[in-house]
Amino acid sequence: MSKGIDIVVIGSGFGGSVCAARLAEAGFPVTLLERGPWRDTVPVRSMGIASRSAFPRGWQLPTRLLRAVGANWFPGSRVRLNKHGLFELFFAKGATIACSSNVGGGSHVYSAVNVRPLAQQFWEGHNAAISDHVMSGHYDAVLERMGSVTPMADHRIPNTSAARYKDNPVLEAAAPPPDPRLGYLLPEDPDNPTKITDENGIERFEVDYRGNDDGFLGSPKGGKTTLDTVYLAPALKRGLQVRDMAEVTAIVRLGSAPDSRYRIEYIDHHGGGKSSITASHVILAAGTMNTLRILLHSRDVIGGLTGMPQLGKRFGTNGDYFGIWDYNDPKVDHSIGLPTTGGVRPRGDDTAPMIGGGGLPSVDSYPLPKALRERLKRAAFIAGLGEDELCGEVRLRGGKLHIEYDPARSSIFERIRTTFEKMAAATGRKIYAPKTPVTVHPLGGACLGNSIEDGVVGADGQVFDNPGLYVADAAALPRSPGGPPSMTIAAWSDHLATEFIARHRHQVPRS
């Protein structure tokens, strides 16, 4: 191959996997660095990946659940517990933030509700070259590649909100969002889920409605559609290089010329040593928390980057607010059906925000007495979300990550709390929710804008004052989508890839 433009993508969630796959399939040499491991799933085994890490199950659940815990006041801002852990928690002022760590990013733990933004005219007014019309085709492309399906009666999904609350005097199923899609491999015969092999030779099992083993603790058999399956697997055959357990710590620009290269420094968790790689272009998609951590550390601690006056500003949580509903109805087993059962609201309350949830995942794998596991099957994980104000700020204080966010400035949280209280009072079944909101959808801090005066990245995802550096994940979102944001992140990444390919197609290596 003749020498061509080389690209490093950092992170393999909805921002990283989509962009890395698109660019590799267009013929560019792409290396993807992911801090987490390949997960031990049926699809990953069929890909021939030798080094895999199990999801937290059985007696490994307590040790494999958490990768790290951090806070504004922690020494070094965080403490790593297990490099193979599934989640990382950060206790910020005003919010608790959770993110995951895997090849495939959050697709292993997300709700698999694949929808466009619920916030009206989401992309309008942030950059003159970006609009809802411009972005529409990217949503279509992502939904098609994800194989997202519209749930129908023929799927015979049990235990849905529509069925459960049909005759309930105090609760009812909420209206679904426009064009609702699910990222699951739904069974042709619900009584006999089978293994399928796709056109790329990837094996997956259809969802087994009886097990609820496809939720936020991962999907070992592949019933949930994940990014390693639909984006990375095909791209590997087109030359994509994936380095797992590679945790990026810094990005250094090597010179001041517009075409200067970058050095990416990372920890190789396979061997424990430090390493680095250089590239002409760096696409940062490490997840909002880690993207901001890397940018801030690179600029403010080691001086590897400059500028970005809006970095860390306009940080938000997508209005996430989670709780546990102690439903405890002996006639209801929340472990039956899909992990996400649909929306619910107090009957007749048209003003209620989006409230959804489902059974606690993989309960039969918990290292607990059977009686307690059966009791937990009668509880539900419940979540509200909606558009919040991007009023938070992320910065370094004494070299440590420091996050401040004021949930009182966003009415969505009080609306969700009030709805939780109405549901609990009407049913007599307690909903336990923390005072401080918990988010799994942090966003912003490196927002899309028209210039460095009001943003960090432009319409092509490129950082205004660091040419060749891009942000492809939720850190670039200029607003909260108000619903599950995975498809919006993926659409932004798809747009970034499309723009990059158009601009650099002449530099694709020729054999």
Buried (B, 14 or more C-beta within 10 A) or exposed (E): EEEBBBBBBBBBBBBBBBBBBBBBBBBBBBBBBBBBBBBBBBBBBBBEBEEBBBBBBEEBBEEBBBBBBBBBEBEEBBEBBBBBBBBBBBBBBBBBBBBBBBBBBBBBBBBBBBBBBBBEEBBEEBBEEBBBEEBEEBBEBBBEBBBBBEBEEEBEBBBBBBBBBEEBEBBBBBEBBEEBBBBBBBBEEBEEBEEBEBEBEBBBBBBBBBBBBBBBBBBBBBBBBBBBBBBBBBBBEBBBBBBBBBBBBBBBBEEEEEEEBBBBBBBBBEEEEEEEBEBBBBBBBBBBBBBBBBBBBBBBEEEBBEEBEBBBBBBBBBBBBBBBBBBEEEEBBBBBBBBBBBBBBBEEBEEBBBBBBBBBBBBBBBEBEEEEBBBBBBBBBBBBBBBBBBBBBBBBEEEBBBBBBEBEEBBBBEBBBBBBEBBBEBBEBBBEBEEBBBBBBBBBBBBBBBEBEBBBBBBBBBBBBBBBBBBBBBBBBBBBBBBBBBBBBBBBBBBBBBBBBEEBEEEBBEE
